[in-house]
């Protein structure tokens, strides 16, 4: 059983019998720690890290190289119940305070995830990249009745997304760092294409994320062809980088 399948199984089991927000912290921590174990330095999620000046986050993301008394180097996680609206959480005053202090916040309602960072020009919070397992809570719970099927669809793409979130605060100091980012997008794109079959609309999320990351837009038909060409090149580049 994959870690994502276990995560989905546990959420379904706990539904309706526990407090919907705090009871899910441990299962989210387990999912994040599994992803973080694949990074160097390793990244670990800690529930309710100590207050370093902006309140107590739900989880903090620490890397193995930092002293124990520092604030989490890879940002924090703000988790709300499955029924909550992700965008409302992301633009809340609480998240803005966390972003100002920690540099970034991963906001989630356990089936949708949004990375909130600071706009380089204005300094204001902005959603940089997001990932949705389902479009809404009802659709999520319905799909979660078949956790293995849902996990197989999202396992690779969600893992790549979460790994990029955990690396977001780390400096890109070598060409290998840049190659890793490109390869990560390539792996997510391939996973989305495989999950979506022949539906190329599955690439829309990847395109939006790439546009936000490198500051360009693919808007007309020629640019669409260029985007697909770039994505193919990135796939090959990622294979060789790996």
ZAKOL-21875 format. One record per residue: residue number from 0; x, y, z of N, C-alpha, C in turn; residue in one letter. Coordinates in nm, 3 decimals. Example, Ala and Ser with C-alpha at 12.3 -4.5 7.8 and 13.67 -1.06 7.14 Angstrom:
REM residues 2
 pos     nc1     nc2     nc3    cac1    cac2    cac3     cc1     cc2     cc3 code
   0   1.319  -0.569   0.780   1.230  -0.450   0.780   1.320  -0.330   0.780    A
   1   1.285  -0.225   0.708   1.367  -0.106   0.714   1.290   0.003   0.787    S
This chain:
REM residues 242
 pos     nc1     nc2     nc3    cac1    cac2    cac3     cc1     cc2     cc3 code
   0   0.085  -0.119   0.000   0.000   0.000   0.000   0.089   0.125   0.000    X
   1   0.064   0.217  -0.091   0.144   0.338  -0.099   0.111   0.432   0.016    X
   2   0.200   0.527   0.042   0.178   0.621   0.151   0.056   0.709   0.125    X
   3   0.033   0.746  -0.002  -0.085   0.827  -0.032  -0.212   0.746  -0.011    X
   4  -0.211   0.619  -0.048  -0.328   0.534  -0.024  -0.356   0.522   0.125    X
   5  -0.250   0.505   0.204  -0.266   0.499   0.350  -0.324   0.630   0.403    X
   6  -0.275   0.741   0.351  -0.323   0.874   0.389  -0.473   0.886   0.361    X
   7  -0.514   0.847   0.241  -0.655   0.858   0.203  -0.742   0.763   0.286    X
   8  -0.692   0.643   0.309  -0.764   0.546   0.392  -0.788   0.600   0.532    X
   9  -0.684   0.660   0.589  -0.693   0.710   0.726  -0.790   0.827   0.736    X
  10  -0.785   0.918   0.640  -0.880   1.030   0.640  -1.023   0.979   0.637    X
  11  -1.048   0.880   0.554  -1.183   0.824   0.542  -1.226   0.756   0.672    X
  12  -1.133   0.684   0.735  -1.163   0.615   0.859  -1.196   0.712   0.972    X
  13  -1.122   0.824   0.977  -1.141   0.921   1.084  -1.261   1.013   1.060    X
  14  -1.311   1.016   0.940  -1.420   1.107   0.906  -1.543   1.083   0.994    X
  15  -1.590   1.190   1.057  -1.713   1.184   1.134  -1.699   1.131   1.275    X
  16  -1.579   1.083   1.311  -1.564   1.028   1.446  -1.461   1.104   1.528    X
  17  -1.396   1.204   1.468  -1.296   1.283   1.540  -1.312   1.430   1.503    X
  18  -1.236   1.516   1.571  -1.232   1.658   1.535  -1.168   1.668   1.397    X
  19  -1.233   1.728   1.299  -1.188   1.718   1.160  -1.057   1.787   1.127    X
  20  -1.011   1.878   1.209  -0.886   1.949   1.178  -0.768   1.885   1.248    X
  21  -0.769   1.887   1.380  -0.650   1.846   1.456  -0.625   1.695   1.449    X
  22  -0.728   1.613   1.434  -0.709   1.469   1.431  -0.635   1.423   1.305    X
  23  -0.633   1.507   1.203  -0.566   1.472   1.078  -0.419   1.515   1.077    X
  24  -0.374   1.589   1.177  -0.237   1.638   1.177  -0.136   1.525   1.160    X
  25  -0.155   1.417   1.237  -0.056   1.309   1.237  -0.046   1.240   1.102    X
  26  -0.160   1.219   1.037  -0.156   1.152   0.907  -0.093   1.243   0.802    X
  27  -0.118   1.374   0.812  -0.053   1.469   0.722   0.097   1.472   0.748    X
  28   0.135   1.470   0.874   0.277   1.467   0.911   0.346   1.345   0.849    X
  29   0.282   1.231   0.856   0.339   1.108   0.800   0.358   1.120   0.650    X
  30   0.260   1.175   0.582   0.271   1.195   0.437   0.386   1.287   0.403    X
  31   0.396   1.399   0.474   0.502   1.496   0.447   0.639   1.439   0.479    X
  32   0.650   1.365   0.587   0.779   1.307   0.624   0.826   1.203   0.522    X
  33   0.732   1.129   0.465   0.768   1.033   0.361   0.825   1.105   0.240    X
  34   0.763   1.216   0.202   0.814   1.295   0.089   0.949   1.357   0.125    X
  35   0.957   1.416   0.242   1.079   1.484   0.284   1.198   1.392   0.296    X
  36   1.175   1.263   0.321   1.284   1.167   0.333   1.359   1.150   0.202    X
  37   1.296   1.189   0.091   1.360   1.177  -0.040   1.447   1.295  -0.077    X
  38   1.456   1.396   0.010   1.537   1.514  -0.016   1.668   1.507   0.061    X
  39   1.767   1.581   0.011   1.895   1.596   0.081   1.928   1.744   0.090    X
  40   1.932   1.803   0.211   1.909   1.735   0.339   1.763   1.695   0.356    X
  41   1.740   1.595   0.439   1.605   1.548   0.464   1.523   1.658   0.529    X
  42   1.394   1.661   0.496   1.301   1.758   0.554   1.199   1.682   0.638    X
  43   1.175   1.729   0.760   1.080   1.665   0.849   0.973   1.764   0.894    X
  44   0.851   1.714   0.903   0.739   1.794   0.952   0.724   1.773   1.102    X
  45   0.710   1.882   1.177   0.692   1.877   1.322   0.560   1.944   1.356    X
  46   0.476   1.875   1.431   0.346   1.930   1.470   0.365   2.035   1.579    X
  47   0.301   2.149   1.560   0.301   2.259   1.657   0.443   2.296   1.704    X
  48   0.527   2.345   1.610   0.659   2.394   1.652   0.643   2.516   1.742    X
  49   0.747   2.545   1.816   0.738   2.655   1.912   0.718   2.789   1.841    X
  50   0.657   2.881   1.909   0.631   3.016   1.856   0.763   3.093   1.848    X
  51   0.798   3.137   1.728   0.920   3.217   1.711   0.889   3.361   1.674    X
  52   0.762   3.401   1.695   0.728   3.540   1.672   0.606   3.566   1.588    X
  53   0.540   3.460   1.539   0.422   3.481   1.455   0.309   3.387   1.493    X
  54   0.313   3.332   1.613   0.212   3.236   1.653   0.263   3.094   1.632    X
  55   0.181   2.996   1.669   0.220   2.855   1.659   0.154   2.793   1.536    X
  56   0.233   2.759   1.435   0.176   2.697   1.314   0.129   2.554   1.344    X
  57   0.049   2.499   1.253   0.006   2.360   1.269   0.124   2.265   1.256    X
  58   0.206   2.286   1.154   0.327   2.206   1.136   0.440   2.297   1.086    X
  59   0.562   2.262   1.121   0.680   2.329   1.069   0.762   2.231   0.987    X
  60   0.830   2.281   0.883   0.912   2.198   0.796   1.060   2.229   0.821    X
  61   1.130   2.137   0.883   1.269   2.156   0.922   1.361   2.069   0.837    X
  62   1.480   2.120   0.805   1.577   2.033   0.739   1.684   1.989   0.838    X
  63   1.753   1.882   0.802   1.848   1.819   0.893   1.970   1.905   0.924    X
  64   1.996   2.009   0.843   2.116   2.090   0.860   2.099   2.207   0.956    X
  65   1.976   2.233   1.001   1.954   2.353   1.081   1.958   2.322   1.230    X
  66   2.005   2.418   1.310   2.003   2.401   1.456   1.860   2.385   1.507    X
  67   1.846   2.314   1.617   1.713   2.282   1.669   1.635   2.405   1.714    X
  68   1.704   2.514   1.750   1.635   2.629   1.803   1.595   2.731   1.696    X
  69   1.621   2.701   1.570   1.584   2.792   1.462   1.438   2.771   1.421    X
  70   1.381   2.875   1.356   1.248   2.856   1.298   1.261   2.764   1.177    X
  71   1.152   2.695   1.139   1.159   2.596   1.032   1.211   2.656   0.900    X
  72   1.318   2.598   0.848   1.385   2.653   0.731   1.304   2.640   0.603    X
  73   1.213   2.542   0.598   1.136   2.518   0.476   0.991   2.564   0.488    X
  74   0.967   2.655   0.582   0.834   2.712   0.596   0.744   2.634   0.689    X
  75   0.617   2.668   0.688   0.521   2.604   0.779   0.401   2.553   0.700    X
  76   0.316   2.478   0.771   0.195   2.422   0.711   0.075   2.469   0.793    X
  77  -0.025   2.523   0.725  -0.151   2.561   0.789  -0.259   2.468   0.735    X
  78  -0.316   2.385   0.823  -0.415   2.285   0.783  -0.552   2.316   0.843    X
  79  -0.654   2.311   0.761  -0.791   2.334   0.805  -0.878   2.215   0.764    X
  80  -1.000   2.206   0.816  -1.087   2.091   0.784  -1.113   2.078   0.635    X
  81  -1.146   1.957   0.593  -1.175   1.928   0.452  -1.286   2.018   0.399    X
  82  -1.379   2.055   0.483  -1.494   2.136   0.440  -1.457   2.282   0.413    X
  83  -1.340   2.328   0.457  -1.302   2.469   0.442  -1.258   2.501   0.299    X
  84  -1.280   2.628   0.261  -1.241   2.676   0.129  -1.092   2.708   0.127    X
  85  -1.017   2.646   0.036  -0.872   2.662   0.032  -0.830   2.807   0.009    X
  86  -0.897   2.876  -0.084  -0.856   3.012  -0.117  -0.881   3.107  -0.001    X
  87  -0.989   3.086   0.073  -1.017   3.170   0.190  -0.908   3.152   0.296    X
  88  -0.862   3.029   0.311  -0.752   3.005   0.406  -0.626   3.076   0.358    X
  89  -0.598   3.064   0.228  -0.474   3.117   0.172  -0.464   3.268   0.184    X
  90  -0.577   3.339   0.179  -0.572   3.486   0.184  -0.605   3.539   0.324    X
  91  -0.607   3.452   0.423  -0.640   3.495   0.558  -0.527   3.575   0.621    X
  92  -0.561   3.653   0.722  -0.461   3.732   0.793  -0.359   3.643   0.862    X
  93  -0.404   3.530   0.911  -0.314   3.437   0.979  -0.205   3.387   0.885    X
  94  -0.242   3.348   0.766  -0.144   3.299   0.668  -0.051   3.411   0.625    X
  95  -0.104   3.532   0.608  -0.019   3.647   0.572   0.087   3.670   0.679    X
  96   0.049   3.657   0.804   0.144   3.674   0.915   0.251   3.565   0.912    X
  97   0.209   3.442   0.884   0.305   3.333   0.877   0.403   3.353   0.761    X
  98   0.353   3.395   0.646   0.438   3.413   0.529   0.540   3.524   0.554    X
  99   0.497   3.632   0.617   0.588   3.742   0.648   0.701   3.696   0.739    X
 100   0.671   3.603   0.829   0.770   3.559   0.928   0.853   3.440   0.880    X
 101   0.788   3.343   0.816   0.856   3.220   0.779   0.899   3.214   0.632    X
 102   0.851   3.307   0.551   0.889   3.308   0.410   0.791   3.236   0.319    X
 103   0.728   3.131   0.369   0.630   3.058   0.289   0.540   2.976   0.379    X
 104   0.421   2.944   0.328   0.326   2.860   0.400   0.259   2.766   0.302    X
 105   0.256   2.638   0.338   0.178   2.541   0.263   0.041   2.534   0.328    X
 106  -0.061   2.577   0.255  -0.197   2.580   0.307  -0.273   2.460   0.251    X
 107  -0.347   2.391   0.336  -0.418   2.272   0.289  -0.547   2.249   0.366    X
 108  -0.644   2.190   0.297  -0.763   2.135   0.362  -0.762   1.983   0.347    X
 109  -0.642   1.929   0.333  -0.612   1.786   0.328  -0.633   1.721   0.192    X
 110  -0.702   1.785   0.101  -0.711   1.730  -0.035  -0.672   1.834  -0.140    X
 111  -0.658   1.958  -0.100  -0.607   2.064  -0.186  -0.489   2.131  -0.113    X
 112  -0.390   2.173  -0.192  -0.270   2.230  -0.135  -0.232   2.356  -0.212    X
 113  -0.192   2.461  -0.141  -0.149   2.585  -0.205  -0.024   2.636  -0.136    X
 114   0.078   2.667  -0.214   0.200   2.726  -0.161   0.186   2.878  -0.165    X
 115   0.188   2.942  -0.049   0.176   3.087  -0.040   0.313   3.144  -0.007    X
 116   0.360   3.237  -0.093   0.490   3.300  -0.074   0.472   3.452  -0.081    X
 117   0.583   3.526  -0.081   0.578   3.671  -0.090   0.606   3.718  -0.231    X
 118   0.523   3.811  -0.279   0.548   3.872  -0.409   0.678   3.952  -0.404    X
 119   0.767   3.928  -0.500   0.899   3.992  -0.497   0.890   4.143  -0.510    X
 120   0.788   4.193  -0.580   0.774   4.338  -0.600   0.702   4.407  -0.485    X
 121   0.593   4.348  -0.440   0.509   4.414  -0.340   0.532   4.364  -0.198    X
 122   0.589   4.245  -0.185   0.606   4.187  -0.053   0.479   4.126   0.003    X
 123   0.370   4.131  -0.074   0.243   4.078  -0.028   0.232   3.927  -0.055    X
 124   0.151   3.856   0.025   0.136   3.712   0.002   0.075   3.683  -0.136    X
 125   0.119   3.575  -0.196   0.065   3.533  -0.325   0.067   3.381  -0.332    X
 126  -0.031   3.325  -0.402  -0.033   3.181  -0.425   0.058   3.152  -0.542    X
 127   0.164   3.077  -0.515   0.263   3.050  -0.619   0.231   2.923  -0.696    X
 128   0.186   2.821  -0.626   0.165   2.691  -0.690   0.067   2.612  -0.606    X
 129  -0.026   2.539  -0.671  -0.123   2.461  -0.596  -0.142   2.324  -0.658    X
 130  -0.201   2.236  -0.578  -0.230   2.100  -0.626  -0.363   2.056  -0.566    X
 131  -0.452   2.005  -0.650  -0.584   1.959  -0.606  -0.598   1.810  -0.634    X
 132  -0.631   1.733  -0.532  -0.666   1.593  -0.552  -0.808   1.582  -0.607    X
 133  -0.894   1.677  -0.571  -1.032   1.681  -0.619  -1.078   1.826  -0.624    X
 134  -1.182   1.858  -0.702  -1.225   1.997  -0.716  -1.302   2.051  -0.596    X
 135  -1.364   1.963  -0.518  -1.439   2.008  -0.400  -1.448   1.893  -0.300    X
 136  -1.499   1.923  -0.180  -1.501   1.825  -0.072  -1.587   1.704  -0.106    X
 137  -1.705   1.727  -0.163  -1.793   1.614  -0.196  -1.727   1.520  -0.296    X
 138  -1.663   1.579  -0.397  -1.594   1.498  -0.498  -1.477   1.421  -0.435    X
 139  -1.411   1.485  -0.340  -1.299   1.419  -0.274  -1.346   1.297  -0.195    X
 140  -1.448   1.315  -0.112  -1.494   1.202  -0.030  -1.549   1.090  -0.117    X
 141  -1.611   1.125  -0.227  -1.662   1.021  -0.317  -1.546   0.943  -0.379    X
 142  -1.444   1.017  -0.426  -1.328   0.951  -0.487  -1.249   0.871  -0.385    X
 143  -1.245   0.920  -0.260  -1.168   0.855  -0.154  -1.228   0.721  -0.113    X
 144  -1.348   0.690  -0.158  -1.406   0.557  -0.133  -1.324   0.449  -0.203    X
 145  -1.247   0.491  -0.303  -1.161   0.400  -0.378  -1.017   0.452  -0.367    X
 146  -0.958   0.440  -0.248  -0.830   0.505  -0.221  -0.716   0.459  -0.311    X
 147  -0.716   0.332  -0.348  -0.606   0.284  -0.433  -0.611   0.349  -0.570    X
 148  -0.730   0.357  -0.627  -0.745   0.420  -0.758  -0.707   0.567  -0.752    X
 149  -0.754   0.636  -0.649  -0.723   0.779  -0.634  -0.575   0.800  -0.611    X
 150  -0.514   0.714  -0.529  -0.371   0.726  -0.501  -0.287   0.702  -0.625    X
 151  -0.323   0.604  -0.704  -0.247   0.575  -0.826  -0.251   0.693  -0.922    X
 152  -0.361   0.767  -0.922  -0.375   0.881  -1.012  -0.288   0.998  -0.969    X
 153  -0.268   1.014  -0.837  -0.203   1.135  -0.787  -0.068   1.111  -0.719    X
 154  -0.029   0.989  -0.697   0.090   0.958  -0.619   0.214   1.034  -0.666    X
 155   0.250   1.021  -0.792   0.373   1.082  -0.843   0.362   1.233  -0.850    X
 156   0.252   1.282  -0.906   0.237   1.427  -0.925   0.233   1.501  -0.792    X
 157   0.161   1.448  -0.693   0.153   1.514  -0.562   0.289   1.510  -0.493    X
 158   0.359   1.398  -0.503   0.492   1.388  -0.442   0.586   1.493  -0.501    X
 159   0.586   1.507  -0.632   0.674   1.606  -0.695   0.638   1.747  -0.649    X
 160   0.508   1.775  -0.640   0.464   1.906  -0.593   0.514   1.933  -0.451    X
 161   0.494   1.837  -0.362   0.534   1.856  -0.222   0.685   1.867  -0.208    X
 162   0.759   1.794  -0.290   0.905   1.805  -0.285   0.950   1.944  -0.328    X
 163   0.884   2.001  -0.429   0.920   2.138  -0.472   0.886   2.239  -0.363    X
 164   0.773   2.218  -0.296   0.737   2.306  -0.184   0.847   2.303  -0.078    X
 165   0.894   2.185  -0.045   0.996   2.171   0.059   1.132   2.226   0.017    X
 166   1.155   2.236  -0.112   1.282   2.290  -0.161   1.271   2.439  -0.192    X
 167   1.151   2.495  -0.186   1.128   2.633  -0.232   1.214   2.734  -0.157    X
 168   1.234   2.718  -0.029   1.313   2.813   0.050   1.463   2.787   0.041    X
 169   1.502   2.675  -0.021   1.644   2.644  -0.035   1.701   2.720  -0.155    X
 170   1.820   2.780  -0.144   1.878   2.855  -0.256   1.915   2.765  -0.373    X
 171   1.896   2.817  -0.496   1.940   2.746  -0.616   2.085   2.786  -0.642    X
 172   2.179   2.713  -0.585   2.319   2.754  -0.586   2.403   2.683  -0.690    X
 173   2.350   2.578  -0.752   2.427   2.504  -0.851   2.339   2.472  -0.971    X
 174   2.401   2.441  -1.087   2.321   2.398  -1.203   2.239   2.274  -1.173    X
 175   2.290   2.188  -1.084   2.216   2.068  -1.048   2.084   2.101  -0.979    X
 176   2.082   2.211  -0.901   1.958   2.253  -0.835   1.852   2.290  -0.938    X
 177   1.895   2.366  -1.040   1.801   2.406  -1.146   1.754   2.283  -1.224    X
 178   1.847   2.192  -1.251   1.812   2.069  -1.324   1.709   1.989  -1.246    X
 179   1.722   1.988  -1.113   1.626   1.913  -1.031   1.486   1.970  -1.044    X
 180   1.475   2.104  -1.041   1.344   2.168  -1.055   1.281   2.134  -1.190    X
 181   1.360   2.145  -1.297   1.309   2.114  -1.431   1.265   1.967  -1.438    X
 182   1.346   1.879  -1.383   1.312   1.737  -1.385   1.186   1.709  -1.305    X
 183   1.167   1.782  -1.195   1.048   1.763  -1.113   0.921   1.798  -1.190    X
 184   0.925   1.911  -1.260   0.810   1.949  -1.343   0.786   1.846  -1.453    X
 185   0.895   1.793  -1.508   0.882   1.693  -1.614   0.815   1.567  -1.561    X
 186   0.856   1.523  -1.443   0.796   1.402  -1.385   0.648   1.425  -1.352    X
 187   0.615   1.544  -1.302   0.474   1.571  -1.273   0.392   1.575  -1.401    X
 188   0.448   1.638  -1.505   0.377   1.645  -1.633   0.350   1.506  -1.688    X
 189   0.451   1.421  -1.683   0.434   1.285  -1.733   0.327   1.212  -1.653    X
 190   0.327   1.230  -1.520   0.227   1.165  -1.435   0.087   1.214  -1.469    X
 191   0.074   1.344  -1.492  -0.059   1.399  -1.525  -0.107   1.349  -1.661    X
 192  -0.015   1.341  -1.757  -0.052   1.293  -1.890  -0.097   1.147  -1.881    X
 193  -0.022   1.067  -1.806  -0.057   0.926  -1.790  -0.192   0.911  -1.719    X
 194  -0.217   0.994  -1.618  -0.343   0.985  -1.544  -0.460   1.036  -1.626    X
 195  -0.434   1.135  -1.713  -0.542   1.196  -1.790  -0.565   1.134  -1.926    X
 196  -0.485   1.033  -1.962  -0.499   0.972  -2.092  -0.463   1.069  -2.202    X
 197  -0.548   1.079  -2.302  -0.520   1.165  -2.418  -0.569   1.307  -2.398    X
 198  -0.624   1.337  -2.282  -0.677   1.470  -2.255  -0.563   1.568  -2.224    X
 199  -0.525   1.651  -2.321  -0.413   1.743  -2.303  -0.447   1.858  -2.210    X
 200  -0.574   1.868  -2.169  -0.609   1.970  -2.070  -0.538   1.943  -1.938    X
 201  -0.491   1.820  -1.920  -0.417   1.787  -1.799  -0.288   1.867  -1.789    X
 202  -0.242   1.925  -1.901  -0.120   2.004  -1.899  -0.143   2.147  -1.853    X
 203  -0.268   2.189  -1.842  -0.296   2.329  -1.809  -0.239   2.367  -1.673    X
 204  -0.249   2.278  -1.576  -0.195   2.309  -1.443  -0.044   2.323  -1.448    X
 205   0.024   2.230  -1.518   0.169   2.237  -1.532   0.210   2.367  -1.600    X
 206   0.136   2.406  -1.705   0.170   2.528  -1.776   0.158   2.649  -1.685    X
 207   0.049   2.656  -1.607   0.031   2.767  -1.515   0.142   2.775  -1.412    X
 208   0.182   2.660  -1.360   0.288   2.658  -1.260   0.421   2.701  -1.321    X
 209   0.450   2.655  -1.444   0.574   2.692  -1.510   0.576   2.841  -1.542    X
 210   0.462   2.895  -1.585   0.453   3.038  -1.611   0.483   3.120  -1.486    X
 211   0.426   3.077  -1.374   0.447   3.150  -1.249   0.592   3.141  -1.203    X
 212   0.655   3.026  -1.227   0.790   3.005  -1.178   0.894   3.083  -1.257    X
 213   0.879   3.089  -1.391   0.983   3.153  -1.473   0.941   3.288  -1.528    X
 214   0.817   3.331  -1.499   0.775   3.467  -1.535   0.743   3.488  -1.680    X
 215   0.693   3.386  -1.751   0.652   3.401  -1.890   0.510   3.347  -1.906    X
 216   0.447   3.380  -2.019   0.314   3.329  -2.046   0.308   3.271  -2.187    X
 217   0.235   3.160  -2.201   0.213   3.096  -2.330   0.067   3.123  -2.368    X
 218   0.043   3.223  -2.453  -0.095   3.272  -2.469  -0.158   3.240  -2.605    X
 219  -0.083   3.243  -2.716  -0.147   3.218  -2.845  -0.112   3.079  -2.896    X
 220  -0.156   3.048  -3.019  -0.137   2.913  -3.072   0.010   2.879  -3.089    X
 221   0.088   2.977  -3.134   0.231   2.954  -3.151   0.297   2.927  -3.017    X
 222   0.257   3.004  -2.917   0.313   2.986  -2.783   0.273   2.850  -2.726    X
 223   0.151   2.803  -2.759   0.107   2.672  -2.712   0.198   2.563  -2.769    X
 224   0.231   2.575  -2.898   0.322   2.479  -2.960   0.460   2.486  -2.895    X
 225   0.502   2.611  -2.864   0.632   2.628  -2.800   0.633   2.565  -2.661    X
 226   0.521   2.581  -2.588   0.511   2.522  -2.455   0.523   2.370  -2.462    X
 227   0.451   2.309  -2.556   0.458   2.163  -2.566   0.597   2.118  -2.606    X
 228   0.659   2.194  -2.697   0.796   2.162  -2.737   0.891   2.173  -2.618    X
 229   0.874   2.281  -2.540   0.958   2.301  -2.422   0.936   2.189  -2.322    X
 230   0.810   2.147  -2.306   0.780   2.041  -2.209   0.845   1.910  -2.251    X
 231   0.840   1.880  -2.382   0.903   1.758  -2.430   1.053   1.762  -2.404    X
 232   1.116   1.878  -2.434   1.258   1.892  -2.409   1.289   1.876  -2.260    X
 233   1.202   1.932  -2.176   1.222   1.920  -2.033   1.213   1.776  -1.986    X
 234   1.120   1.700  -2.046   1.108   1.558  -2.011   1.239   1.485  -2.039    X
 235   1.293   1.510  -2.158   1.420   1.445  -2.192   1.532   1.494  -2.101    X
 236   1.532   1.624  -2.077   1.636   1.681  -1.989   1.627   1.619  -1.850    X
 237   1.504   1.602  -1.803   1.486   1.541  -1.672   1.535   1.396  -1.668    X
 238   1.511   1.322  -1.776   1.558   1.184  -1.781   1.710   1.178  -1.774    X
 239   1.775   1.264  -1.851   1.921   1.264  -1.849   1.974   1.315  -1.715    X
 240   1.905   1.412  -1.656   1.948   1.463  -1.526   1.938   1.355  -1.419    X
 241   1.828   1.277  -1.426   1.811   1.170  -1.329   1.920   1.065  -1.343    X
